[in-house]
Amino acid sequence: MDDSDYHKKSLIHTLHMAYSGERAAGYAYNAHWRSVKNIEQRQRIQQIENEEWAHREIVGKMLAHLGAKPQIWRELMMTTIGRTVGFACYFIGWFLPMYFAGRLESANIKEYEVAAHHAEKLGLNQFAAELMRLSAVEKEHELFFLEMVRNHPFLPLIRTVFKWGSVPPKTT
């Protein structure tokens, strides 16, 4: 396998994961914003849901351009995960959905950066630029959720277990 085959295969794999992951996120955020009482938080999470569906559309077009189709088994699995997580938002309180949404967004940032790297290696510079833009939007999502849990008394404990949630100093 030469470098271009490796990068194409890696890009498609990463895009498959992102495409189906955005589906899970969309379903989870749909229930998440509905479960939140604070109007500003509801609106922002609903906006994040809409952005995740838009990301899915963009990634789907990239997959099609590369001659790849979504993986049915991954779509079913991520639909189940997204709907289950969304359902849980109504029962597990406010903190855990906020925390795990931020942790998920952190992983998405890296996923899009990896995809951009492979796209760049293939000379797909427009894809690379768009994937880096998606990564930046995921970073905004991560920062929103991090801000939501910043002062929660459970954050130090859960951060030690799940390794996400270091809070940078607040800027004024």
Salt bridges, closest charged atoms under 4 A:
GLU22 OE2 - HIS55 ND1 3.40
GLU51 OE1 - ARG44 NH1 3.78
GLU51 OE1 - HIS141 NE2 2.41
GLU52 OE1 - HIS55 ND1 3.97
GLU52 OE2 - HIS141 ND1 3.07
GLU57 OE2 - LYS61 NZ 3.40
GLU75 OE1 - ARG23 NH1 2.40
GLU75 OE1 - ARG56 NH2 2.65
GLU105 OE1 - HIS141 ND1 3.38
GLU130 OE2 - ARG133 NH2 2.83
GLU138 OE2 - HIS55 ND1 2.85
GLU138 OE1 - HIS141 ND1 3.53
GLU142 OE1 - LYS139 NZ 2.95
GLU147 OE1 - ARG150 NE 2.98
GLU147 OE2 - LYS170 NZ 3.05
